[in-house]
Amino acid sequence: MEISILIEGKFAGCPDKKWFQKIAEKVLTAQGAGDDVELGLVITTQEKVRELNRTYRGKDKPTDVLAFYLTSDGGKADFPTPPDGARHLGDVVISYPQAVIQANEQGHPVKRELAILTIHGILHFLGYDHEKPEARRRMRSREALLLKSVDGELDEC
């Protein structure tokens, strides 16, 4: 399992790469993704996420998390395994400032919000969606279960 983490900027109170690594690994393992997966995780500014949202989704507004699939079909097609044997899922991009805003609104720690956003982004790569009510319920239910599984990490540095 290879998880590349990039924290673009200095954010007060932001967990380190090791913390994000643990969260992502636990989610991928719990979902049975296998040891041959690769994932990128980027923690960045509100401005960068807004720019990406505008460019790739046509929505000129900030958002909390974006998932960029490696494949153009959102990972739904069965493609042959690349020569390196790894299954490249894509990149999850999280706005740290938006996570802080949402954590404050929800009355919980920023780490909890970051875990929720990380879980949410990864689930998109694994076939979850929230466009229709039933799919949204399924995804939210799985997010809640996975959040419980990473609870021990939420207090760690």
C-alpha positions in Angstrom: 0.0 0.0 0.0 1.5 3.3 -1.0 0.0 6.5 0.2 1.6 9.8 -0.9 0.8 12.7 1.3 1.5 16.4 0.5 0.7 19.1 3.0 0.8 22.4 1.0 1.5 25.1 3.5 1.8 25.6 7.2 -1.6 25.1 8.9 -1.9 25.7 12.7 -2.9 22.5 14.3 -2.6 20.3 11.2 -1.7 16.7 11.9 1.5 15.4 10.3 1.8 13.1 7.3 2.1 10.1 9.6 -1.3 10.7 11.1 -3.0 11.0 7.6 -1.1 7.8 6.6 -2.6 5.9 9.5 -6.1 7.1 8.7 -5.9 6.3 5.0 -4.3 2.8 5.7 -7.0 1.9 8.2 -9.8 2.9 5.8 -8.2 1.1 2.8 -7.6 -2.0 4.9 -11.1 -2.0 6.4 -12.5 -1.7 2.8 -10.4 -4.7 1.6 -8.6 -2.5 -0.9 -5.5 -4.8 -0.8 -1.9 -4.1 -0.4 -1.4 -3.2 -4.1 -3.2 0.2 -4.0 -1.7 3.6 -4.4 -3.4 6.8 -3.3 -2.5 10.5 -3.2 -3.7 12.8 -0.4 -3.2 16.5 -0.6 -4.0 19.0 2.2 -4.1 22.5 0.8 -5.6 25.9 0.9 -9.1 27.1 0.4 -8.0 29.0 -2.7 -6.4 26.0 -4.3 -9.5 23.8 -3.7 -11.8 26.5 -5.0 -9.6 26.8 -8.2 -9.7 23.0 -8.7 -13.5 22.9 -8.1 -13.9 25.7 -10.7 -11.6 24.1 -13.2 -12.7 20.5 -13.0 -16.3 20.7 -11.7 -17.4 24.1 -13.1 -18.3 25.2 -9.6 -16.7 28.5 -8.6 -17.0 28.0 -4.8 -15.0 26.5 -2.0 -15.6 22.9 -1.0 -14.1 20.6 1.6 -12.9 17.6 -0.4 -12.4 16.6 -4.0 -11.6 13.1 -5.3 -9.7 12.9 -8.6 -9.9 9.4 -10.1 -7.0 8.2 -12.1 -9.4 6.9 -14.7 -11.8 9.1 -16.6 -14.8 6.9 -15.8 -14.4 7.3 -12.0 -12.7 3.9 -11.6 -15.8 2.0 -12.8 -14.2 0.1 -15.7 -12.1 -3.0 -15.3 -8.7 -2.1 -16.5 -5.7 -4.4 -16.6 -3.2 -4.1 -13.8 -0.4 -1.7 -14.7 3.2 -3.2 -15.1 4.1 -2.2 -11.5 1.2 -4.3 -10.2 -0.3 -1.4 -8.2 -3.9 -0.3 -8.5 -3.7 3.5 -8.8 -6.9 5.0 -7.2 -6.3 8.7 -7.6 -5.9 11.8 -5.4 -8.0 13.1 -2.6 -7.6 16.9 -2.1 -8.7 18.4 1.2 -9.1 22.1 2.1 -7.6 22.5 5.5 -9.3 25.9 6.2 -12.7 24.4 5.2 -12.1 21.5 7.5 -11.5 24.0 10.3 -14.7 25.9 9.5 -16.8 22.7 9.4 -15.3 21.3 12.6 -16.2 24.6 14.3 -19.8 24.4 12.9 -20.2 20.8 14.0 -18.6 21.4 17.4 -15.9 18.7 17.1 -12.1 18.7 16.7 -10.5 19.5 13.4 -8.8 16.0 13.4 -12.2 14.4 13.4 -13.3 16.6 10.4 -10.1 15.7 8.6 -10.7 12.0 9.2 -14.3 12.4 7.9 -13.0 14.1 4.7 -10.3 11.6 4.2 -12.7 8.7 4.6 -15.2 10.4 2.3 -12.6 10.9 -0.5 -11.3 7.4 -0.3 -14.8 5.9 -0.4 -15.4 7.7 -3.7 -12.5 5.7 -5.2 -14.0 2.5 -3.9 -17.4 2.8 -5.5 -19.4 5.0 -3.1 -21.3 8.0 -4.2 -23.9 10.4 -2.8 -25.8 11.7 -5.8 -29.0 9.7 -5.1 -30.7 9.4 -1.6 -30.1 5.6 -1.3 -26.5 5.9 -2.3 -26.0 8.8 0.0 -27.4 6.8 3.0 -25.1 3.9 2.1 -22.1 6.2 1.9 -22.9 8.0 5.2 -23.4 4.8 7.0 -20.1 3.4 5.8 -18.4 6.7 6.7 -19.8 6.5 10.3 -18.6 2.9 10.7 -15.1 3.8 9.4 -14.9 6.8 11.6 -15.5 4.6 14.6 -12.6 2.3 13.4 -10.2 5.3 13.4 -11.3 6.8 16.7 -8.1 5.8 18.4 -6.1 7.9 15.9 -8.1 11.0 16.5 -6.3 11.8 19.8 -2.8 11.0 18.5 -0.4 13.5 17.0 
